[in-house]
Amino acid sequence: MTTKRKVEVFSAGCALCQDTIDLVNEMACSGCEVSVLDMLDADVAERAKSLGVLSVPAVAVNGELASCCAGRGPDEAALRAAGIGAG
């Protein structure tokens, strides 16, 4: 049985954020539960802050900020290393 991965994409609604949303959705497998979260929502912004999000777009997998998102934007290799698309 495949373990579900909770994938959170933090977005401000910009074109770059949409590119990341599209990339994550393209990469997502049946074991990925993808949520797009609006940083204009105060609760979402607080969650992002607790995860260490410094800029958007940012992606967290199972409650951990993907390495690609610590100070820089997401990239496919780092997202795969975080578990997106694996199973």
Secondary structure, DSSP 8 states (H G I E B T S, - for coil): ----EEEEEEE-S-HHHHHHHHHHHHH--TTEEEEEEETTSHHHHHHHHHHT--SSSEEEETTEE-GGGSSS---HHHHHHHTTT--
